[in-house]
Amino acid sequence: MQLTIIDGKKTLFNDEVKAISGNNKLGKFSLLQDHARFIGIVHGDVEVRRGRQLTKIDVGYGLVHCKENIVRIFAHLPELTEAAT
């Protein structure tokens, strides 16, 4: 699946990956090939697996969007407060 991590106008990562793992308010989650549509919040590091290689990328507070084996993470967004939601 294709993963792109964007921080403002800068691309931090853009490559084919086997799996992506991250954390949100509910705990750890993973996205694999042919994952159902998904949109959610991620914070901290995401783990990106390419074959045997595992890379950690700090995304701060970000938005994850997964559709048809294309995953986009919009990194380092301002955190929403309860009053804003």
N, C-alpha and C positions, 0 to 999 in steps of 0.2 A: 504494500500500500504506500501511497505517496504522503509524506509528511512535510509540511512547511510551517516553520515557526517565524512569526513576524513581530518585530519590536518597532512600533511606529512605522517608519518608511524603510527600515533596515531588515533584511532577511537574515535571521540567525542560523537557520538550518533549512535545507531543501534536498531531500533524497528519498529513495525507496527504503522502507523499513519493514521488519517482521512484526514488531510489537511496540506499543507505547504504554507506559504506566505512569500514573500520577496520583496526587492526593487532592481530595476536596473535603468539604465539611462532613461528609458521611464516611470518609475513609479512603482507602486505596482503591483505584480502579485501573483496568487495563483495556486497551483496544487492540484487537487482532484483525487479521485479514477477514473480509466479508462481515465485519461488525455491523449491527443494525445502526440506523441513524442515531446520532448522539449529539447533544449540545450540553455543555456544562462548564462549571468553574473549576479551575485548577490553581493550586498555589504551591510555591516552592520549586523543587526540581521535578522534571519529568525524566524518566528513564527511557531511552531509545535503544532498541535492539535491532542491529543489522547483522544477521548471521550470528557469529559467536561474539561479536563486539557489542559491548554495552556502554553507552555514553549518557552522562547526566548533564542536563541543560537547565539552568536556572531560568524560570519564566516569571518569577515573582507571583503576581496575581494575574491570571489570564483566563481567556475564554477558549474552549475547545469546541470545534465543530467537525463532525465526522459524517460523511455521506459518500456512498459508492466507492469505498477504498481511497478516498481523499480526505486527509486530516489536516486541518489548519488550527494552529494555536496562535492567538493574538496575545502576546506577552506584555508584562509590565504595565498593566492597566491600573488606573486608580481603583482602590477597593471601594465597593459599595457599602454603605452603612445601612442598618436596619431601617432608618428613616427614609432612605432613598428607594427602598424596594417596595 
